[in-house]
Amino acid sequence: MIPLINSLPPILLLDDDPVILELSTTALQSEGINNIVTLNDSRKLMQFLETNQVSMIILDLMMP
């Protein structure tokens, strides 16, 4: 099942805390998911999505 996930558009992780981004990335990679994009600024999300597709967004709802 994991190879199918890696053939889809990436998973987007959005968090202002770099430690959380690193831990989340590591957790996904430990499960075999390698197609991951990270953003640390919510103001860049819409700009990113205008030109990129993602299969899932995992985000911090309490970002500044």
C-alpha positions as CSV (number, residue, x, y, z in Angstrom):
1,M,0.0,0.0,0.0
2,I,2.9,2.5,0.7
3,P,4.2,2.5,-2.9
4,L,0.8,3.7,-4.0
5,I,0.9,6.6,-1.5
6,N,4.4,7.6,-2.8
7,S,3.0,7.8,-6.4
8,L,0.3,10.3,-5.4
9,P,1.0,14.1,-5.0
10,P,2.9,14.8,-1.8
11,I,1.6,15.2,1.7
12,L,2.0,18.8,2.9
13,L,3.0,19.4,6.5
14,L,2.3,23.0,7.7
15,D,3.6,24.1,11.1
16,D,5.5,27.1,12.4
17,D,7.5,24.9,14.7
18,P,10.5,23.4,12.9
19,V,10.9,20.6,15.5
20,I,7.3,19.5,14.9
21,L,7.9,19.5,11.1
22,E,11.0,17.4,11.6
23,L,9.3,14.9,13.9
24,S,6.3,14.6,11.6
25,T,8.5,14.1,8.6
26,T,10.5,11.5,10.4
27,A,7.3,9.7,11.6
28,L,5.9,9.5,8.0
29,Q,9.2,8.4,6.6
30,S,9.5,5.7,9.2
31,E,6.2,4.3,7.8
32,G,7.6,4.4,4.2
33,I,6.0,7.7,3.1
34,N,8.7,9.8,1.4
35,N,6.7,12.1,-0.8
36,I,6.4,15.0,1.8
37,V,6.6,18.8,1.4
38,T,6.9,21.1,4.5
39,L,5.9,24.7,4.9
40,N,6.5,26.8,8.1
41,D,4.5,29.9,7.1
42,S,0.7,29.7,6.7
43,R,0.8,32.8,4.5
44,K,2.6,30.8,1.8
45,L,0.0,28.0,1.7
46,M,-2.3,29.5,-0.9
47,Q,0.6,30.6,-3.1
48,F,2.0,27.0,-2.9
49,L,-1.4,25.4,-3.7
50,E,-1.9,27.7,-6.8
51,T,1.0,25.8,-8.6
52,N,1.2,22.5,-6.8
53,Q,-1.1,19.6,-6.0
54,V,-1.1,17.8,-2.7
55,S,-2.9,14.6,-1.6
56,M,-3.2,15.6,2.0
57,I,-2.5,18.6,4.3
58,I,-1.6,18.1,7.9
59,L,-1.5,21.4,9.7
60,D,-1.2,23.2,13.0
61,L,-4.5,25.1,13.5
62,M,-3.0,27.4,16.1
63,M,-0.4,29.1,13.9
64,P,0.2,32.8,14.1
